Amino acid sequence: MSSQFERLRGARCLVTGGAGFIGSHLVDALRGAGATVRVLDNFSTGFQHNLDHTTSDDEVEIINGDASDADCVRSATKDIDYIFHHAAMASVPRSMREPALCHAWCATSTVELLKSAADNGVKRLVLASTSAAYGDSPFVSKRESDPVAPLSPYAAAKLAAESYCQAFYRGFGLETVVLRYFNVFGPRQDPKSEYSAVIPRFVSMILSGDRPIIYGDGKQSRDFVYVRDVARANMLAATSSDAPGGTFNIGRGERTSLLMLLNSLRDILGQGIDPIHEPPRAGDVRDSLADINVARNRLGFEPQVTIDQGLEMSVDFYRSLVVNA
């Protein structure tokens, strides 16, 4: 592990949502840096099997609890140096149906963590936020200085969480960092969920011999970033002296349409399946591309895994699920 993460060696870290897709990869990265890790997860969308490889690791503690519960959070944040907040309702469609629950999981949980962090002397809190904050902005490349325009309760709740981080940074002196993720992908994304992201959904359907579904014309674009790069961005956010109080885009800075993505997966999988087009979904953003210059300059963030490399590793993972099913 890079010497730049030396301050994480022996540090006590709390990862909320640590049984989820991104959270579990972050647990692995923190352990690789020599940190001890406490996971707080209510297992509503996370899975124990994402952490099964850590069960013999005495430096990983798992708490089954809700990050929006004040008593649970107070206990989970005790003796913690760094908090990485990933617990959320990470689904636009579900947030349209359950906005109050989305607010609790995304915004209320952040307030509870910030309050307990301030009370318990936590050094820094890193919030996992979202590029959905920008909505359908007229700018192709999204910059942190662009106006926000949430199109869903999910985006609105994440923006509320961001505002609370800024308030605690300015008002309480608690170091906070906001990371706006673009489209994160990689192994452990759940392909079976009705809210599954596009890459695991495409791959699992193609491997099963089904035609993948595209909502809209397929020309909508996304900035896909591999999960290992996102885990590294979190560690940079926790250790960089120029991070506190900042908001940073985390992506690759590359634009890929869904049709381009499908073509790449066809090549990797060796199958020529045509998609089924269905009407666009309410709350979905048309185009999303990260300007990552601020993260590059202030955090030293540089994506290390190409889209093709990430897709190959992702396909290998989903193939193993089919083989072992």
Disulfide bonds with the S-S distance in Angstrom:
none
